[in-house]
């Protein structure tokens, strides 16, 4: 079985479109990789695949091997040099603030990351995929059975909005093929705080309940935007709705993710995230914006470490891994 | 079995419409589609339990199409609101467009929600709790005001949060019913809101409405490339399906901080935004609507943003876009008369 190399499968779901499923999937994958896990990302949004764009590998193509498709590699297992800290490199005299010197020597061990998406098969990025249900079903099945994943700790499955063909086929196939229950670990449900999005996402939670998929947690995305000019936080799409919904449905709430224009810049243009002087998120000072040009060098995962959202996702992933692997042992 | 890396084959958009036969088993993987010319006779049909049914199905055009055309004969303008990407504001824009047209008391406006799995129109219109009344003449749309009627799957669900776990064929059936059974009546504009993507709902709406004539599609996008990427696919879809494109609207472009009035590009247009895309693809650019948190709030409470904040820059931008849409579909005079 092609899925037998995979220890845990996590679905990323949302009833609503554009709430950031792909963005959350991307960041979960990067955060897992930063914790040394080997990660695969499968994009089953057939009519609007965004994963290739998020990982900056739009030009890549899937290779064919006897017996299946080889997913596109984002980065290999390796050790990154220690991340730059706000007060460390920018001003050397405060280097003692950074704590133990051991961390500086060791660097970060990251796990391999690879992706599979219909975007890697289309001849032209502007081409529409105009398919009715049965063809989508066939493609989803093929993605689940014909991709030669390497040994993976986690496979994240990014889905299109809704509760239709792709979702039904995905779950039918997974429920049939996954050997033990802990392999299909469950679903992370993404929402934004507005009532409109919440009402669609509630449908998705009911979908999970009906199909027997465990909800690992709800993530509230786009909760607040910190104005880069005056550092005032403004709730563009209101706030708090995700938490209330999670409580109503008695599922875990993982947390809120604010809008960070630096992350958008990182994804859109590959610019290393930089923040106005003195920006502090969750107690950690962020790397200051410097004079001069924008830095585009380095791996996505390396640059992501300096994004304000990285610690947020580190927390999410910590909880998810603890939850999933905790059940493994039991 | 080694998978092939062939270029994906598209659905035949020019196939004549036929009634889908009643199947005894789900459509198999490489099914040519029960509506297609090859139904029941293609190579893939060998061994399929549906083969006989498909082969025996009448091969003429769908007999329901004339019924739909008859029903919609009294609807003068039909506008589709499309976007490849989800959450860019299709439904929000559809409600704004409908409210703006309906602010002119001499126009009658309909709004049809074809997003079956994630219907948001009823909530945005503040009619979430309504249900459909069925009379001898058909289903009555839910009237938001004197001259604004709405139809959505949400009105038929027993529970507000119930998931609609349907495959494509079933969704198509409901959309057909919306067009065939609903008493749209004498109407000036019918706005059709769609789900994200280029799949069943879009193909169905297009094929059902083809013979009654659609004025065209308004594409909605946000400024980032991630969103434009999907909108490009939608443009490709419109061209292939021969749907005229009325133009493209850029939503959520720029955000003015309520604290310091500093404008930030939350969704940065790193590749020139929708304006550049419109120029590249040679389609009209209808305007840009700034991101205003009050729009989302108004939608959450089911109120019309245009009525609540008529002086806001976002409202002015929306009015401008609506005027441009009216121009594009050739409505005479100023449709938003009595304003400004």
Boltz contact constraints between the chains, C-beta under 6 A:
constraints:
  - contact:
      token1: [A, 15]
      token2: [B, 118]
      max_distance: 6.0
  - contact:
      token1: [A, 16]
      token2: [B, 118]
      max_distance: 6.0
  - contact:
      token1: [A, 17]
      token2: [B, 86]
      max_distance: 6.0
  - contact:
      token1: [A, 17]
      token2: [B, 87]
      max_distance: 6.0
  - contact:
      token1: [A, 17]
      token2: [B, 196]
      max_distance: 6.0
  - contact:
      token1: [A, 18]
      token2: [B, 85]
      max_distance: 6.0
  - contact:
      token1: [A, 18]
      token2: [B, 86]
      max_distance: 6.0
  - contact:
      token1: [A, 18]
      token2: [B, 87]
      max_distance: 6.0
  - contact:
      token1: [A, 18]
      token2: [B, 88]
      max_distance: 6.0
  - contact:
      token1: [A, 19]
      token2: [B, 87]
      max_distance: 6.0
  - contact:
      token1: [A, 47]
      token2: [B, 197]
      max_distance: 6.0
  - contact:
      token1: [A, 47]
      token2: [B, 198]
      max_distance: 6.0
  - contact:
      token1: [A, 47]
      token2: [B, 199]
      max_distance: 6.0
  - contact:
      token1: [A, 48]
      token2: [B, 84]
      max_distance: 6.0
  - contact:
      token1: [A, 48]
      token2: [B, 85]
      max_distance: 6.0
  - contact:
      token1: [A, 48]
      token2: [B, 197]
      max_distance: 6.0
  - contact:
      token1: [A, 48]
      token2: [B, 230]
      max_distance: 6.0
  - contact:
      token1: [A, 50]
      token2: [B, 226]
      max_distance: 6.0
  - contact:
      token1: [A, 53]
      token2: [B, 226]
      max_distance: 6.0
  - contact:
      token1: [A, 53]
      token2: [B, 229]
      max_distance: 6.0
  - contact:
      token1: [A, 64]
      token2: [B, 5]
      max_distance: 6.0
  - contact:
      token1: [A, 67]
      token2: [B, 2]
      max_distance: 6.0
  - contact:
      token1: [A, 123]
      token2: [B, 7]
      max_distance: 6.0
  - contact:
      token1: [A, 126]
      token2: [B, 232]
      max_distance: 6.0
  - contact:
      token1: [A, 126]
      token2: [B, 236]
      max_distance: 6.0
  - contact:
      token1: [A, 127]
      token2: [B, 236]
      max_distance: 6.0
  - contact:
      token1: [A, 128]
      token2: [B, 198]
      max_distance: 6.0
  - contact:
      token1: [A, 128]
      token2: [B, 233]
      max_distance: 6.0
  - contact:
      token1: [A, 128]
      token2: [B, 236]
      max_distance: 6.0
  - contact:
      token1: [A, 128]
      token2: [B, 237]
      max_distance: 6.0
  - contact:
      token1: [A, 130]
      token2: [B, 10]
      max_distance: 6.0
  - contact:
      token1: [A, 130]
      token2: [B, 11]
      max_distance: 6.0
  - contact:
      token1: [A, 130]
      token2: [B, 198]
      max_distance: 6.0
  - contact:
      token1: [A, 130]
      token2: [B, 237]
      max_distance: 6.0
  - contact:
      token1: [A, 132]
      token2: [B, 11]
      max_distance: 6.0
  - contact:
      token1: [A, 132]
      token2: [B, 168]
      max_distance: 6.0
  - contact:
      token1: [A, 132]
      token2: [B, 200]
      max_distance: 6.0
  - contact:
      token1: [A, 133]
      token2: [B, 167]
      max_distance: 6.0
  - contact:
      token1: [A, 133]
      token2: [B, 168]
      max_distance: 6.0
  - contact:
      token1: [A, 133]
      token2: [B, 200]
      max_distance: 6.0
  - contact:
      token1: [A, 134]
      token2: [B, 27]
      max_distance: 6.0
  - contact:
      token1: [A, 134]
      token2: [B, 31]
      max_distance: 6.0
  - contact:
      token1: [A, 138]
      token2: [B, 29]
      max_distance: 6.0
  - contact:
      token1: [A, 142]
      token2: [B, 3]
      max_distance: 6.0
  - contact:
      token1: [A, 146]
      token2: [B, 3]
      max_distance: 6.0
  - contact:
      token1: [A, 161]
      token2: [B, 86]
      max_distance: 6.0
  - contact:
      token1: [A, 161]
      token2: [B, 196]
      max_distance: 6.0
  - contact:
      token1: [A, 162]
      token2: [B, 117]
      max_distance: 6.0
  - contact:
      token1: [A, 162]
      token2: [B, 118]
      max_distance: 6.0
  - contact:
      token1: [A, 163]
      token2: [B, 117]
      max_distance: 6.0
  - contact:
      token1: [A, 163]
      token2: [B, 163]
      max_distance: 6.0
  - contact:
      token1: [A, 163]
      token2: [B, 165]
      max_distance: 6.0
  - contact:
      token1: [A, 164]
      token2: [B, 117]
      max_distance: 6.0
  - contact:
      token1: [A, 165]
      token2: [B, 167]
      max_distance: 6.0
  - contact:
      token1: [A, 165]
      token2: [B, 168]
      max_distance: 6.0
  - contact:
      token1: [A, 194]
      token2: [B, 296]
      max_distance: 6.0
  - contact:
      token1: [A, 194]
      token2: [B, 300]
      max_distance: 6.0
  - contact:
      token1: [A, 195]
      token2: [B, 300]
      max_distance: 6.0
  - contact:
      token1: [A, 196]
      token2: [B, 120]
      max_distance: 6.0
  - contact:
      token1: [A, 196]
      token2: [B, 123]
      max_distance: 6.0
  - contact:
      token1: [A, 196]
      token2: [B, 299]
      max_distance: 6.0
  - contact:
      token1: [A, 199]
      token2: [B, 123]
      max_distance: 6.0
  - contact:
      token1: [A, 200]
      token2: [B, 118]
      max_distance: 6.0
  - contact:
      token1: [A, 202]
      token2: [B, 161]
      max_distance: 6.0
  - contact:
      token1: [A, 203]
      token2: [B, 161]
      max_distance: 6.0
  - contact:
      token1: [A, 203]
      token2: [B, 163]
      max_distance: 6.0
  - contact:
      token1: [A, 206]
      token2: [B, 161]
      max_distance: 6.0
  - contact:
      token1: [A, 206]
      token2: [B, 163]
      max_distance: 6.0
  - contact:
      token1: [A, 207]
      token2: [B, 163]
      max_distance: 6.0
  - contact:
      token1: [A, 207]
      token2: [B, 165]
      max_distance: 6.0
  - contact:
      token1: [A, 227]
      token2: [B, 257]
      max_distance: 6.0
  - contact:
      token1: [A, 229]
      token2: [B, 260]
      max_distance: 6.0
  - contact:
      token1: [A, 229]
      token2: [B, 262]
      max_distance: 6.0
  - contact:
      token1: [A, 230]
      token2: [B, 259]
      max_distance: 6.0
  - contact:
      token1: [A, 230]
      token2: [B, 260]
      max_distance: 6.0
  - contact:
      token1: [A, 232]
      token2: [B, 259]
      max_distance: 6.0
  - contact:
      token1: [A, 236]
      token2: [B, 293]
      max_distance: 6.0
  - contact:
      token1: [A, 237]
      token2: [B, 296]
      max_distance: 6.0
  - contact:
      token1: [A, 259]
      token2: [B, 266]
      max_distance: 6.0
  - contact:
      token1: [A, 264]
      token2: [B, 268]
      max_distance: 6.0
  - contact:
      token1: [A, 268]
      token2: [B, 225]
      max_distance: 6.0
  - contact:
      token1: [A, 268]
      token2: [B, 270]
      max_distance: 6.0
  - contact:
      token1: [A, 269]
      token2: [B, 270]
      max_distance: 6.0
